[in-house]
Amino acid sequence: MPTYTVIPQADQTFHVAIVGNDGARQTILGFQTEADAAAWIARDRLQSTTDDLRMPGDFRTLLET
């Protein structure tokens, strides 16, 4: 699972630093509040979890009925 870090900026905005399982690094810029950054992290984690539940060769997720 990737590691997320919220980084406050001097201009009162926030960035999110991500380190993937493979060590790849990425920074998402320009969140207006820390809560916005945290909400983005929560959505990204949920999306990653959903992607992990896909069945190989099948575009439907296990969560669909």
N, C-alpha and C positions, 0 to 999 in steps of 0.2 A: 504494500500500500504506500502511495506517495506520502511525503512529509510536507506539510504546509506551514508557512510562517508568515504572519501579518507583520509588515514593516511600516511603522509610521514615518512620514516624510516631513521635511522642514516646512513645506507649504500647506501642512495640515491635511494632506491626503494620505492614502494608504496603498501600499503595494502588497501583493501576495507572492512570496517565493515558494516554488515547488521543486522538490527533489524527487525524481521518479525512482522506482525500484532498481532501474538500471544505472542510476547515478546521473541521469540527464537532468539538467537544471533549466528552469524557466521562470520568468517573472511576469506577472500580470499587473499592469499599471493602472493608476488613476481612480481608485475607489474613494468616494467622498467621505465615507465614515468607516470606522472599524467594523460596525455592524454590517455594512454593505459587503465588506471584504469577507467577514465570517459567513454571511449568507451565500456568497459565491462559492466559498470552500464547501459548504454543506451540499450545495447543488452539484458541484463537481464530484464530490465523494459519492453521492447518490448515483450519478451518471456512471461513474466507474464501477460501482457495485452492479448496476443493471447490465452494463456491458459484460461483466464477468459471468453473468448468469445466462448468456446466450449459448444456445446449443450449437456445436460445430455443424456447419452446413445448413443451419436453419436460421432465418431472419426473425423468427418469433422468440420472445424471451420466455423464460420459465414463469414469469409473473403474469403473463397473459392467460386469459381463460377461454 
